[in-house]
């Protein structure tokens, strides 16, 4: 069990995804265990809830994708990539997180959307990615990754402190990489997963497996632009999760990347994330279960 899990959380207060896994006898991988809050992004316990669109209306309209349909599924790697659960198809305009308070949605989230809109809709994209634009993009993609993590069929991996910290900046633990793709089936795609591989000494295999399960990697595609958002918790650092390609925009690199020089890959999953575990301090190996 992860160090930030609360075993006293009643089953009825947990996410529906976890409840379904437990009720069907699945063994759970490491995850954050919290009661479902009134709002995933702040401490408010009451007020007015609102529907936070995973992909905002202005971005859908810009790409003519209001009616593009999505079909969220969860695949099981232990079962050879078989579909383990799925949700019904829906248009992207109806794809939202309903557990966000109106204050967050109409406050800092709205302000972040206003800042990100001219960057995400500029056409063509040319020249250096300015430092201030990189921070706005990284924070927007991190917020979108968290929205996906709390609302879609995958284990919860972003803890409360990091979720709440997005209201004012980019909390510790996040890294964001960009690349471009040739293959575009529709406008939007996403996938949540653990890092693809890791290197570590033989005597740390169990603890590294646990760290991999606790690390979130989210690929988010918008047309030909893909962001890979990493969220890693101590003792792992975001810099320990390296990519096979891609340009890191956060934390900032010594040289600012240019739009024209972003690596070009075949599809939005065609970039591997590898944990460099050689320098990671030993972690507590307790409870290295595998599961969903």
C-alpha positions in Angstrom: 0.0 0.0 0.0 1.4 3.4 -0.9 2.4 5.7 1.9 -0.3 8.3 1.1 -3.1 5.8 1.0 -5.8 5.8 3.7 -7.0 2.3 4.5 -9.9 3.8 6.5 -11.6 5.2 3.5 -14.9 3.3 3.2 -15.5 1.5 -0.1 -18.6 3.6 -0.7 -16.5 6.8 -0.6 -14.0 5.6 -3.2 -14.0 6.2 -6.9 -16.4 4.1 -8.8 -13.4 2.7 -10.8 -11.8 1.3 -7.6 -15.1 0.0 -6.3 -15.7 -2.0 -9.4 -12.2 -3.5 -9.3 -12.5 -4.5 -5.7 -16.0 -5.9 -6.1 -14.9 -8.1 -9.0 -11.9 -9.4 -7.0 -9.1 -7.6 -8.8 -5.8 -7.0 -7.0 -5.0 -3.3 -7.0 -1.8 -1.7 -8.1 -0.4 1.1 -6.0 -2.5 4.3 -6.2 -3.7 7.3 -4.2 -6.7 6.3 -2.1 -8.9 9.3 -1.0 -12.6 9.8 -0.6 -14.1 11.3 -3.7 -14.1 15.1 -2.8 -16.6 17.8 -3.6 -13.9 19.3 -5.9 -10.8 17.5 -7.1 -8.9 20.8 -7.3 -9.6 22.5 -4.0 -10.6 22.0 -0.3 -14.2 23.2 -0.7 -16.7 20.8 0.7 -19.9 22.5 -0.5 -21.1 25.1 -2.9 -21.9 24.7 -6.6 -20.4 22.1 -8.8 -19.9 22.6 -12.5 -18.9 20.6 -15.5 -15.3 21.1 -16.5 -14.8 20.1 -20.1 -11.7 17.9 -20.5 -11.0 19.6 -23.9 -12.5 23.2 -23.8 -15.2 24.2 -26.2 -13.0 26.9 -27.9 -10.4 24.3 -28.8 -13.0 21.9 -30.1 -14.6 24.6 -32.2 -11.2 25.7 -33.5 -10.5 22.2 -34.8 -14.1 21.5 -35.9 -14.2 18.6 -33.4 -17.3 19.3 -31.3 -18.9 16.1 -32.5 -15.8 14.0 -32.7 -16.6 10.8 -30.7 -14.5 9.2 -28.0 -14.8 5.7 -26.6 -12.8 5.5 -23.3 -11.5 2.1 -22.6 -9.0 0.5 -20.2 -6.7 -2.2 -21.4 -4.9 -4.7 -19.2 -1.3 -5.3 -20.0 -1.2 -8.5 -17.8 -4.0 -9.8 -20.1 -2.0 -9.0 -23.2 -3.7 -5.7 -23.9 -7.3 -7.0 -23.7 -10.0 -4.5 -23.0 -10.7 -4.7 -19.3 -13.5 -2.0 -19.0 -15.0 0.6 -21.3 -17.5 3.4 -21.3 -20.0 4.3 -23.9 -19.2 6.5 -26.9 -19.8 10.2 -26.5 -19.0 13.4 -28.4 -16.1 15.4 -27.2 -18.4 18.3 -26.4 -20.0 16.1 -23.7 -16.7 14.8 -22.3 -16.3 16.5 -18.9 -15.3 16.1 -15.3 -18.4 16.8 -13.1 -16.6 16.9 -9.8 -15.2 20.4 -10.0 -16.5 23.3 -8.1 -17.8 26.4 -9.9 -15.2 28.6 -8.2 -12.3 26.6 -9.7 -13.9 26.2 -13.1 -14.8 29.9 -13.4 -11.8 31.2 -11.6 -8.2 29.9 -12.1 -9.2 27.3 -14.7 -10.9 29.9 -16.9 -7.9 32.3 -16.6 -5.6 29.5 -17.6 -7.8 28.7 -20.7 -7.6 32.4 -21.7 -3.8 32.3 -21.5 -3.5 29.0 -23.3 -5.9 29.7 -26.2 -3.7 31.9 -28.4 -0.8 29.4 -28.0 -2.8 26.3 -28.8 -4.6 27.8 -31.7 -1.8 29.7 -33.4 -1.2 28.6 -37.0 1.4 28.2 -38.2 3.6 27.6 -35.2 7.1 29.1 -35.9 10.2 30.0 -34.0 11.2 29.5 -30.4 8.7 28.5 -27.7 9.0 31.4 -25.4 9.7 30.7 -21.8 6.4 32.2 -20.6 4.4 30.2 -23.3 6.2 27.0 -22.2 5.0 27.5 -18.6 1.4 28.2 -19.7 1.4 25.2 -22.0 2.9 22.9 -19.4 0.4 24.0 -16.7 -2.5 23.6 -19.2 -1.4 20.1 -20.2 -0.8 19.1 -16.5 -4.3 20.3 -15.6 -5.7 18.3 -18.5 -3.8 15.2 -17.5 -5.2 15.6 -13.9 -8.7 16.0 -15.3 -8.3 12.8 -17.2 -6.8 11.0 -14.2 -9.6 11.8 -11.8 -12.5 11.3 -14.3 -11.5 8.4 -16.6 -11.0 4.6 -16.0 -7.5 4.5 -14.6 -6.1 4.5 -11.0 -5.7 7.8 -9.2 -2.1 8.8 -9.2 -2.0 12.6 -8.6 -2.3 13.4 -4.9 -4.3 16.2 -3.4 -1.4 18.6 -2.8 -0.4 18.4 -6.5 -3.9 18.7 -7.8 -4.6 21.8 -5.6 -1.2 23.3 -6.4 -2.2 23.7 -10.1 -4.4 26.6 -9.0 -1.3 28.8 -8.6 1.4 27.2 -10.7 3.0 23.8 -11.6 3.7 21.7 -8.5 6.8 19.7 -7.9 6.7 16.3 -9.6 5.4 17.4 -13.1 7.4 17.3 -16.3 6.0 18.0 -19.8 7.5 17.0 -23.1 6.3 17.9 -26.7 6.6 16.2 -30.0 4.7 16.0 -33.3 3.0 13.1 -35.2 2.3 12.2 -38.8 -0.7 9.8 -38.0 -3.8 11.7 -37.0 -7.1 9.8 -36.6 -9.4 12.6 -35.7 -8.1 15.6 -33.7 -7.9 14.3 -30.1 -6.3 11.3 -28.4 -5.1 10.4 -24.9 -3.7 7.5 -23.0 -2.8 7.1 -19.3 -0.1 4.6 -18.3 3.0 3.9 -16.3 6.5 4.4 -17.7 7.4 1.9 -20.4 10.6 0.6 -18.8 13.1 1.2 -16.0 16.8 0.6 -15.3 17.8 -0.3 -11.7 20.1 -2.6 -9.7 18.9 -6.1 -9.3 18.3 -5.7 -5.6 15.8 -2.8 -6.2 13.5 -4.5 -8.7 10.6 -4.7 -6.2 10.8 -1.1 -5.1 11.2 0.1 -8.7 8.1 -1.8 -9.7 6.2 0.0 -7.0 7.6 3.4 -8.2 6.6 2.6 -11.7 3.0 1.9 -10.6 2.9 5.2 -8.7 4.1 7.2 -11.7 1.7 8.7 -14.2 2.5 9.2 -17.8 -0.2 10.8 -20.0 0.0 11.2 -23.7 -2.4 14.0 -25.0 -2.7 14.6 -28.7 -4.3 17.7 -30.3 -4.0 17.3 -34.1 -0.3 16.9 -34.8 0.9 18.2 -31.4 1.5 15.7 -28.6 2.3 16.4 -24.9 3.6 13.7 -22.6 2.9 14.7 -19.1 4.8 12.9 -16.3 3.8 13.1 -12.7 6.3 11.4 -10.3 6.4 11.3 -6.6 9.4 11.1 -4.2 11.9 9.5 -4.1 11.4 9.6 -7.9 12.0 13.0 -9.6 10.5 14.1 -12.9 14.0 14.3 -14.3 14.5 10.5 -13.6 11.7 9.8 -16.2 13.4 10.3 -19.5 11.9 10.0 -23.0 13.3 8.3 -26.1 12.7 11.5 -28.0 10.7 14.7 -27.4 11.5 18.2 -26.3 11.0 19.0 -22.7 9.3 22.4 -22.0 9.0 21.9 -18.2 11.1 22.0 -16.2 12.8 24.3 -18.6 15.8 23.0 -20.5 19.0 25.1 -21.0 18.0 25.7 -24.6 14.4 26.6 -25.4 12.9 24.3 -28.0 11.6 25.6 -31.3 8.2 24.7 -32.8 9.8 23.7 -36.2 12.3 21.4 -34.5 10.0 19.4 -32.3 10.7 15.7 -33.0 8.4 14.0 -35.5 7.1 10.6 -34.7 4.6 8.2 -36.4 1.8 8.2 -33.9 0.9 9.7 -30.5 2.1 6.7 -28.5 5.4 6.4 -30.4 7.6 7.8 -27.6 8.8 5.7 -24.8 9.3 6.8 -21.2 12.1 5.2 -19.2 12.9 5.6 -15.5 16.6 6.0 -14.9 16.6 4.2 -11.5 20.4 4.0 -11.1 20.5 7.2 -9.0 17.1 6.9 -7.3 17.4 6.3 -3.5 16.1 2.9 -2.3 12.3 2.9 -1.7 10.3 0.9 0.8 9.6 -2.3 -1.1 6.5 -3.2 0.9 3.4 -4.4 -0.9 4.7 -4.5 -4.5 1.4 -5.8 -5.9 0.5 -5.7 -9.5 -3.0 -4.9 -10.8 -5.3 -2.3 -12.3 
